[in-house]
Every structure is written in C-alpha cells, then in structure tokens.
Amino acid sequence: MTGRPAVADDAGNWVLITGASRGIGRAVALTLAAAGYPLILWARTHADLSEISQEIGHRWGTPVRIATVDVSDSRQVGNAAEISFEGVNALRGVVVNAGGGIWGSIETMNVDEWHQVLGPNLDGAFHTLHAVLPYLRRQPGSQIIGLASDSSYNSYSGRGAYCASKAGFLSLLETARRETRHDGVRVTTLVPSRVDTYFRGKHPGDRPDALSMEEVADVIASVFALPARVEIREIQLSSIISPFGVFPEVSEKEPTDG
C-alpha cells in the first residue's frame, strides 16, 4: 500500500501488535501502518523491531513505538507497557499474535518444552490482555484480534501442547469479550489454517499452497476498518487450495450429478 495515511489523529488510534518482528505480526504492522494507524510493536528481537520501525518511518511516516519483550514473562510485559503506553490514554486495538509451537507426544515432550509453548501462546496472551484492557475500555469501538488456529478446534497427535494452548486461548478471548463488551470493546478471533511463515523453522515460500502473511494481514486490516458498532466474532480462514483442520478438503473433487 502507498499514499497518505487514512488515520490522521494519533489520539486513541494506537494499535499494539505482539510478535511484530516478523511473520504475520510484521505483515500486519506494515499493513496497518500504511492505513495510518500509529503502532506499538512488541517482540523479542530488538534488531528486527528497529528495522521494521525504520521501514515504516521511511515509507509512511507513521508513528511507531517499539519494546523488546518476551510476553511469557509478566514482568517484561509490565515494563514494556509502562514504557510503550507513556502519554497514551487509550488504544484503538491490539493484535495478540505472539506465539510458537513445538511438536512432541505427551510421553516424549519434557516440561521445559511444554512451557516454551504454553508460555507465549497462553500465558503471554493473558499478560498482554491484562496490560491493555484498561486502555481499550477508554476507546469505544476498540478492537481485540487474537490469532488462534485450526488447532484450537482439532486435537492432533503429537501436538498436545500447541493444541491445548490454542484451545485455551480461544476460551480466554471469549471471556475477554464477555468482560468488556459493555464498554464497547470488540473481540475477533482469527482462526487460520496453514500460513506460509517462519513457523517451526520454515521460511516464506516453503508452503506455497498456504495463505500468505500479507493475505492474513489484509483480513485483519479489514476488521479494523469496520464501523465501531460492528463486531465480527470469528473468522475461519484458509487458502482455497489448502485444507482447514483435519479434513483433506483439496485432495479430490466432490462427485457431481450426471
């Protein structure tokens, strides 16, 4: 996207994106920056955050604040929020995106690996929401978008920690909806299937049939563009040439009459 930002006034328009240094988070940051939203970007890698901040400034001049933070650590989240939200009275939204996955059976996965998945995916979501909800309540029509997964609904062999974390995240988002809806906070759960990202050591281009990061970012931007009273509660998202969940939807054509 190019051109002048569509959102001119910084007050109340700040959007926090976690896991913003690469992958879906980075794509969302670029897309929302192009739309004019001032951004607060959190991730664990300072160099990558600095690079995307410079790119946004060069291309659009959109205000950006960055903080290096591991969202699984509540103290780091608290410190990042204190610095990031200085002078910010309200938030327009948050994209809860930070997370990761380690595959392994219940028998073979050790406790450290379990916490490496549950930490960012579920604890990190709680720490983030805990920090941002007071700021979202002050902005009617504010938006929470949580990046869930088709693993939120389907239990795969060898993915116990990941599926449990994503199922718990789904429940946490619904609780957030019920606790904040009377203040005009909207909650949207984005449930994508495969996305062509860096997930589990892969690189963009390794899964060409999957959704691109930019396609997911465009969907998120479209949610932010909705009228303030419109809430989309859930979006199940997949490439038309890639399956969603456990069913091999693209393996063969459905039989036709005649």
C-alpha positions in Angstrom: 0.0 0.0 0.0 1.1 3.6 -0.7 -0.2 7.1 -0.2 -1.2 9.2 2.7 -2.3 7.5 5.9 -6.1 7.3 6.3 -5.9 7.8 10.1 -4.7 11.3 10.8 -5.2 11.7 14.6 -2.9 9.7 16.9 -5.1 10.1 20.0 -6.9 6.9 20.7 -5.7 5.3 17.5 -2.7 3.4 18.7 -2.6 -0.3 17.9 -0.4 -2.8 19.8 0.9 -5.8 17.9 2.7 -8.6 19.7 5.2 -10.8 17.9 5.6 -8.0 15.4 9.2 -8.5 14.3 8.5 -11.0 11.5 5.9 -13.3 10.0 2.2 -12.4 10.4 3.0 -9.7 13.0 5.3 -7.9 10.7 2.9 -8.1 7.8 0.1 -6.7 10.0 2.4 -3.9 11.2 3.2 -2.8 7.6 -0.5 -3.0 6.5 -1.8 -1.0 9.4 1.0 1.5 9.2 0.0 2.0 5.5 -3.6 2.7 6.7 -2.2 5.3 9.1 -2.5 3.6 12.5 0.2 4.6 15.0 1.7 1.4 16.2 3.2 -0.1 19.3 5.3 -3.1 18.3 6.4 -5.8 20.8 8.7 -8.7 20.0 11.8 -10.5 21.5 14.3 -9.3 18.8 15.3 -5.7 19.0 17.2 -5.6 15.7 14.1 -6.8 13.8 11.9 -4.3 15.6 14.3 -1.5 14.7 14.3 -2.5 11.1 10.6 -2.5 10.7 10.3 0.8 12.6 12.7 2.4 10.2 10.9 1.0 7.2 7.6 2.3 8.4 9.0 5.7 9.1 10.7 5.9 5.7 7.6 4.7 3.7 4.7 6.4 5.5 6.0 8.4 8.5 3.5 6.6 10.7 4.4 6.9 14.5 5.9 3.7 15.9 7.0 2.7 19.3 8.9 -0.5 19.9 9.7 -2.6 23.0 11.8 -5.7 23.3 9.7 -8.1 25.4 9.0 -11.8 25.9 5.3 -11.8 26.5 5.5 -15.1 28.6 7.2 -13.0 31.3 4.7 -10.9 33.2 7.4 -8.5 34.5 8.7 -7.8 31.0 5.2 -7.2 29.8 4.5 -4.8 32.7 7.8 -2.9 32.0 7.1 -2.8 28.2 3.6 -1.5 28.8 4.8 1.2 31.2 7.3 2.5 28.5 5.1 1.9 25.4 1.9 3.5 26.8 3.5 6.6 28.2 1.3 9.5 27.3 -1.2 7.2 25.6 -4.6 7.4 27.2 -6.4 4.8 25.0 -5.8 2.1 22.5 -7.6 1.6 19.2 -6.8 -2.1 19.3 -4.4 -5.0 20.0 -3.4 -7.9 17.7 -2.4 -10.8 20.0 -0.1 -12.6 17.7 3.0 -13.7 19.6 3.4 -17.5 19.9 5.1 -20.6 18.8 4.9 -24.4 18.5 6.9 -27.5 19.4 5.6 -30.8 18.3 6.0 -33.9 20.5 3.9 -36.6 22.1 2.7 -36.3 25.7 5.2 -39.1 26.6 8.2 -37.5 24.9 7.7 -33.8 25.5 9.6 -32.5 28.5 8.4 -29.9 30.9 10.6 -27.1 29.5 9.2 -27.7 26.0 5.6 -27.6 27.4 6.3 -24.2 28.9 8.0 -23.0 25.8 4.7 -23.5 24.0 2.2 -22.5 26.8 4.3 -19.6 27.8 3.9 -17.3 24.8 0.7 -18.8 23.4 -1.5 -18.7 26.5 0.4 -17.0 29.4 1.6 -14.3 27.0 -2.0 -13.7 25.8 -3.1 -13.3 29.4 -0.3 -10.9 30.3 -0.9 -8.9 27.2 -4.7 -8.6 27.7 -4.2 -7.8 31.4 -2.0 -4.9 30.4 -4.1 -3.5 27.6 -7.7 -3.9 28.7 -7.8 -0.6 30.7 -6.7 1.3 27.6 -9.1 -0.5 25.3 -12.1 0.3 27.6 -11.4 4.0 27.2 -11.9 3.9 23.4 -15.4 2.8 22.4 -15.2 0.6 19.4 -11.7 -0.6 20.2 -10.7 -4.0 18.8 -9.0 -7.1 20.1 -7.9 -9.6 17.4 -6.5 -12.9 18.5 -4.5 -15.2 16.2 -5.9 -18.6 17.1 -5.5 -21.7 14.8 -7.5 -24.6 13.4 -5.6 -26.5 16.1 -7.9 -24.6 18.5 -10.7 -27.0 17.4 -8.8 -30.1 16.4 -6.6 -32.2 18.6 -3.7 -33.6 16.5 -1.4 -36.4 17.6 2.0 -35.1 18.6 0.7 -31.5 19.1 -0.7 -31.7 22.6 0.9 -28.5 24.0 0.1 -26.5 20.9 -3.5 -27.6 20.6 -4.1 -27.1 24.4 -2.6 -23.6 24.3 -4.7 -22.6 21.3 -7.9 -24.1 22.7 -7.2 -22.2 25.9 -6.5 -19.0 24.0 -9.9 -19.3 22.3 -11.6 -19.6 25.6 -9.6 -16.7 27.0 -10.7 -14.4 24.2 -14.4 -15.3 24.7 -14.0 -14.5 28.4 -12.5 -11.1 27.4 -15.5 -10.5 25.2 -17.9 -11.1 28.0 -16.0 -8.9 30.4 -15.5 -5.9 28.1 -18.5 -5.8 25.7 -20.4 -3.4 27.8 -17.6 -0.9 27.3 -17.8 -1.3 23.5 -14.7 -3.4 23.1 -15.0 -5.8 20.2 -13.3 -9.2 20.1 -12.5 -11.1 16.9 -10.9 -14.5 16.9 -9.0 -15.2 13.7 -8.7 -18.9 13.1 -6.3 -19.6 10.1 -5.2 -22.9 8.8 -1.7 -23.1 7.3 0.1 -19.8 6.7 3.4 -19.5 4.7 5.6 -18.1 7.5 8.7 -18.9 9.6 6.6 -21.2 11.9 8.6 -24.1 13.3 11.8 -23.3 11.3 10.2 -22.9 7.9 10.6 -19.9 5.6 8.2 -18.0 3.4 7.9 -19.9 0.1 8.2 -23.4 1.8 4.4 -23.7 1.8 3.2 -22.0 -1.4 -0.4 -23.5 -1.2 -0.9 -21.9 2.2 -2.2 -18.4 3.0 0.4 -15.7 2.6 1.2 -13.4 5.6 0.0 -10.5 3.6 -3.4 -12.1 2.9 -3.8 -12.6 6.7 -2.8 -9.0 7.3 -5.3 -7.7 4.8 -8.1 -9.6 6.6 -7.0 -8.1 9.9 -6.9 -4.6 8.4 -10.4 -5.1 7.1 -11.7 -5.8 10.6 -10.1 -2.6 11.9 -11.9 -0.7 9.1 -15.4 -1.8 10.2 -17.9 0.6 11.7 -17.4 0.9 15.5 -20.7 -1.0 16.3 -19.9 -4.0 14.1 -18.3 -7.0 15.8 -17.1 -10.0 13.8 -16.7 -12.6 16.4 -14.8 -15.2 14.5 -13.2 -15.7 11.1 -12.1 -19.1 9.9 -9.6 -18.6 7.2 -7.8 -20.8 4.8 -6.3 -20.9 1.3 -8.8 -22.4 -1.2 -6.0 -24.9 -2.2 -5.0 -25.9 1.4 -7.0 -27.9 3.9 -8.6 -26.4 7.1 -8.4 -28.7 10.1 -8.1 -32.5 9.8 -10.1 -33.0 6.6 -8.2 -33.3 3.3 -10.6 -30.9 1.5 -8.4 -30.4 -1.5 -7.4 -34.0 -2.2 -10.1 -34.8 -4.7 -13.1 -33.2 -6.3 -16.6 -33.8 -5.0 -18.7 -36.1 -7.2 -21.2 -34.4 -9.4 -24.5 -35.5 -10.8 -24.6 -37.0 -14.3 
